[in-house]
Amino acid sequence: MTAEDWKALTTEALVGRYREASANHGRLLDARKTRAANKEYDRVAAIEAELRTRGGDASKRIAQLLDDPEPGTRFWAASAALKFAPEEGARVLADLATLPLSMIGLSAAMTLEEWRNGTYKPE
């Protein structure tokens, strides 16, 4: 889908696509299927960019994903939440960082460390 296609979706539908793509990204990353994971990364990033343009309602919907059963979805939601709900986002990233032998866990630990150091600034 293109940026124009994302704009045509309701916020609810867009959040559903975000959840699906972020879960797929996490699963593929942990399976070390990097090419496929990179495609999902691009998809999640594009959806997240559109969600950012939609303001507070979209932020609330992303915050609801902080407790999602999929680690990949929690990672993406927590990374985004660092901007509008930093304590909750940091808590979820810290929890994810404890996942054993997980690329999502490693990514969460690195994101949290860079955010605390001030080198990662969520858009």
Backbone as numpy.savetxt, mean C-alpha at the origin, in Angstrom:
# Nx Ny Nz CAx CAy CAz Cx Cy Cz
-5.17 -0.63 -17.29 -6.00 0.55 -17.29 -5.12 1.80 -17.29
-5.66 2.85 -17.83 -4.94 4.12 -17.86 -5.43 5.01 -16.72
-4.74 6.13 -16.52 -5.14 7.08 -15.49 -6.57 7.55 -15.71
-6.96 7.72 -16.96 -8.33 8.13 -17.27 -9.33 7.06 -16.85
-8.96 5.80 -17.05 -9.84 4.70 -16.64 -10.03 4.69 -15.12
-8.96 4.94 -14.38 -9.05 4.96 -12.91 -9.99 6.08 -12.48
-9.91 7.24 -13.15 -10.76 8.38 -12.79 -12.25 8.05 -12.94
-12.58 7.17 -13.87 -13.98 6.85 -14.14 -14.59 5.95 -13.07
-13.78 5.30 -12.26 -14.30 4.39 -11.24 -14.75 5.16 -10.00
-15.73 4.60 -9.31 -16.12 5.17 -8.02 -14.99 4.94 -7.03
-14.99 5.67 -5.94 -13.97 5.47 -4.92 -14.04 4.05 -4.37
-15.25 3.55 -4.17 -15.41 2.19 -3.66 -14.80 1.16 -4.61
-15.07 1.30 -5.89 -14.51 0.37 -6.88 -12.99 0.51 -6.95
-12.51 1.73 -6.86 -11.08 1.96 -6.92 -10.36 1.35 -5.71
-10.96 1.47 -4.55 -10.38 0.87 -3.35 -10.37 -0.65 -3.49
-11.40 -1.21 -4.10 -11.42 -2.65 -4.35 -10.28 -3.08 -5.25
-10.02 -2.30 -6.29 -8.90 -2.60 -7.20 -7.57 -2.44 -6.46
-7.48 -1.44 -5.61 -6.28 -1.20 -4.80 -6.00 -2.40 -3.91
-7.06 -2.88 -3.26 -6.90 -4.03 -2.38 -6.43 -5.25 -3.16
-7.05 -5.50 -4.29 -6.70 -6.65 -5.12 -5.25 -6.57 -5.62
-4.87 -5.42 -6.15 -3.53 -5.25 -6.70 -2.45 -5.29 -5.61
-2.73 -4.68 -4.46 -1.74 -4.68 -3.38 -1.56 -6.08 -2.81
-2.65 -6.84 -2.71 -2.55 -8.23 -2.24 -1.74 -9.06 -3.24
-2.03 -8.90 -4.52 -1.27 -9.61 -5.55 0.21 -9.24 -5.50
0.49 -7.95 -5.35 1.88 -7.49 -5.28 2.60 -8.18 -4.12
1.98 -8.20 -2.97 2.60 -8.83 -1.81 2.87 -10.30 -2.00
1.88 -11.01 -2.55 2.05 -12.45 -2.78 3.16 -12.71 -3.79
3.17 -11.96 -4.87 4.20 -12.14 -5.90 5.59 -11.79 -5.38
5.67 -10.74 -4.58 6.95 -10.34 -4.02 7.50 -11.43 -3.11
6.64 -11.95 -2.24 7.09 -13.01 -1.34 7.42 -14.30 -2.08
6.81 -14.50 -3.25 7.10 -15.69 -4.06 8.34 -15.46 -4.94
8.95 -14.29 -4.81 10.14 -13.91 -5.58 9.88 -13.87 -7.08
8.65 -13.56 -7.46 8.28 -13.40 -8.87 8.32 -11.90 -9.16
9.54 -11.40 -9.31 9.76 -9.96 -9.33 9.17 -9.26 -10.55
9.24 -9.86 -11.71 8.68 -9.19 -12.90 7.18 -8.98 -12.75
6.49 -10.02 -12.33 5.05 -9.91 -12.13 4.75 -8.94 -10.98
5.57 -9.00 -9.93 5.38 -8.09 -8.79 5.57 -6.64 -9.23
6.53 -6.39 -10.10 6.76 -5.03 -10.58 5.56 -4.50 -11.35
4.89 -5.34 -12.12 3.69 -4.93 -12.85 2.58 -4.56 -11.87
2.43 -5.36 -10.82 1.41 -5.05 -9.82 1.79 -3.78 -9.05
3.08 -3.59 -8.80 3.55 -2.37 -8.14 3.08 -1.15 -8.93
3.31 -1.18 -10.24 2.91 -0.05 -11.09 1.41 0.17 -11.01
0.65 -0.92 -11.00 -0.80 -0.82 -10.92 -1.24 -0.21 -9.59
-0.68 -0.69 -8.48 -1.04 -0.16 -7.17 -0.66 1.32 -7.07
0.53 1.66 -7.55 0.98 3.06 -7.48 0.05 3.97 -8.28
-0.41 3.53 -9.44 -1.32 4.34 -10.25 -2.67 4.51 -9.55
-3.16 3.45 -8.96 -4.44 3.53 -8.24 -4.29 4.45 -7.03
-3.19 4.30 -6.30 -2.96 5.13 -5.12 -2.87 6.60 -5.51
-2.24 6.90 -6.62 -2.15 8.29 -7.09 -3.54 8.86 -7.34
-4.41 8.08 -7.95 -5.78 8.54 -8.17 -6.53 8.70 -6.85
-6.34 7.77 -5.93 -7.01 7.88 -4.64 -6.58 9.15 -3.89
-5.30 9.52 -4.00 -4.82 10.73 -3.33 -5.55 11.97 -3.82
-5.99 11.97 -5.08 -6.69 13.14 -5.62 -8.11 13.25 -5.08
-8.60 12.19 -4.44 -9.99 12.15 -4.00 -10.19 12.61 -2.56
-9.13 12.92 -1.85 -9.26 13.53 -0.54 -9.59 12.60 0.61
-10.27 13.18 1.60 -10.50 12.53 2.89 -11.26 11.23 2.85
-12.29 11.13 2.00 -13.05 9.89 1.95 -12.17 8.73 1.50
-11.34 8.97 0.51 -10.43 7.93 0.03 -9.41 7.57 1.11
-8.94 8.56 1.84 -7.99 8.29 2.93 -8.64 7.40 3.99
-9.90 7.69 4.32 -10.61 6.85 5.29 -10.74 5.42 4.80
-11.00 5.27 3.52 -11.14 3.93 2.94 -9.81 3.19 2.96
-8.71 3.90 2.69 -7.38 3.27 2.77 -7.09 2.87 4.21
-7.43 3.74 5.16 -7.20 3.43 6.57 -7.93 2.16 7.00
-9.08 1.89 6.41 -9.82 0.67 6.73 -9.06 -0.58 6.31
-8.14 -0.43 5.38 -7.35 -1.58 4.90 -6.17 -1.91 5.81
-5.94 -1.11 6.84 -4.82 -1.37 7.74 -4.97 -2.70 8.47
-6.19 -3.20 8.57 -6.43 -4.47 9.24 -6.78 -5.59 8.26
-6.50 -5.38 6.99 -6.80 -6.38 5.97 -6.02 -7.66 6.25
-6.58 -8.82 5.91 -5.85 -10.07 6.14 -4.61 -10.25 5.27
-4.54 -9.54 4.15 -3.40 -9.69 3.23 -2.24 -8.77 3.65
-1.06 -9.33 3.91 0.08 -8.50 4.29 0.43 -7.44 3.24
0.33 -7.78 1.97 0.65 -6.79 0.92 -0.28 -5.60 0.97
-1.55 -5.85 1.22 -2.52 -4.75 1.32 -2.24 -3.91 2.56
-1.95 -4.56 3.67 -1.62 -3.80 4.89 -0.37 -2.96 4.68
0.63 -3.51 3.97 1.85 -2.75 3.71 1.56 -1.48 2.91
0.83 -1.63 1.80 0.53 -0.46 0.97 -0.32 0.55 1.73
-1.33 0.06 2.45 -2.20 0.97 3.20 -1.42 1.69 4.29
-0.55 0.96 4.98 0.25 1.57 6.06 1.23 2.59 5.51
1.85 2.29 4.40 2.79 3.25 3.79 2.06 4.53 3.41
0.85 4.39 2.85 0.05 5.56 2.49 -0.42 6.30 3.74
-0.77 5.55 4.77 -1.30 6.15 6.00 -0.27 6.97 6.76
1.00 6.76 6.50 2.02 7.58 7.17 1.77 9.06 6.95
1.11 9.41 5.85 0.82 10.81 5.56 -0.36 11.34 6.36
-1.44 10.55 6.50 -2.65 11.07 7.11 -3.00 10.43 8.46
-2.37 9.33 8.79 -2.57 8.66 10.08 -1.24 8.01 10.48
-0.22 8.84 10.77 1.13 8.31 10.95 1.29 7.28 12.06
0.61 7.45 13.18 0.76 6.48 14.27 0.24 5.12 13.86
-0.93 5.10 13.22 -1.50 3.83 12.79 -0.65 3.18 11.70
-0.20 3.98 10.74 0.65 3.46 9.68 1.94 2.87 10.21
2.58 3.57 11.14 3.83 3.09 11.73 3.60 1.81 12.52
2.47 1.73 13.22 2.16 0.52 13.99 2.03 -0.69 13.08
1.32 -0.53 11.98 1.13 -1.65 11.05 2.45 -2.04 10.39
3.25 -1.06 10.00 4.56 -1.38 9.41 5.44 -2.12 10.41
5.41 -1.69 11.67 6.21 -2.38 12.70 5.74 -3.82 12.87
4.44 -4.05 12.84 3.92 -5.41 12.93 4.37 -6.25 11.73
4.26 -5.68 10.54 4.66 -6.40 9.33 6.15 -6.71 9.33
6.94 -5.82 9.92 8.40 -6.01 9.94 8.81 -7.26 10.72
7.90 -7.81 11.50 8.22 -9.01 12.28 7.91 -10.30 11.53
7.35 -10.20 10.32 7.05 -11.41 9.55 8.35 -12.13 9.20
8.44 -13.41 9.50 9.68 -14.14 9.21 9.83 -14.44 7.72
11.04 -14.30 7.22 11.37 -14.64 5.83 10.38 -14.08 4.82
10.11 -12.80 4.94 9.11 -12.16 4.10 9.67 -10.90 3.45
9.50 -10.81 2.13 9.91 -9.59 1.44 9.02 -8.42 1.88
7.76 -8.70 2.17 6.87 -7.65 2.67 7.37 -7.17 4.03
7.78 -8.10 4.88 8.32 -7.74 6.19 9.57 -6.88 6.06
10.45 -7.28 5.15 11.67 -6.50 4.91 11.33 -5.11 4.37
10.41 -5.06 3.43 9.98 -3.77 2.88 9.37 -2.88 3.95
8.57 -3.48 4.83 7.95 -2.72 5.91 9.01 -2.15 6.86
9.98 -2.98 7.21 11.05 -2.53 8.10 11.84 -1.38 7.48
12.15 -1.52 6.19 12.92 -0.47 5.51 12.10 0.82 5.37
10.83 0.70 5.03 9.97 1.88 4.89 9.86 2.60 6.22
9.63 1.86 7.28 9.50 2.46 8.61 10.79 3.16 9.03
11.92 2.51 8.81 13.21 3.11 9.17 13.46 4.39 8.38
13.22 4.35 7.08 13.43 5.53 6.24 12.47 6.66 6.61
11.24 6.32 6.96 10.27 7.33 7.38 10.71 7.98 8.69
11.15 7.16 9.63 11.61 7.70 10.92 12.86 8.56 10.76
13.72 8.22 9.79 14.93 9.01 9.52 14.64 10.27 8.72
13.43 10.37 8.18 13.05 11.53 7.39 13.43 11.43 5.93
13.94 10.29 5.49 14.31 10.16 4.08 13.16 9.64 3.22
12.13 9.05 3.85 10.93 8.65 3.12 9.81 9.59 3.53
9.28 10.28 2.54 8.18 11.20 2.79 7.01 10.78 1.89
5.96 10.22 2.49 4.83 9.80 1.67 4.23 11.00 0.93
3.79 10.74 -0.29 3.23 11.84 -1.10 1.91 12.31 -0.55
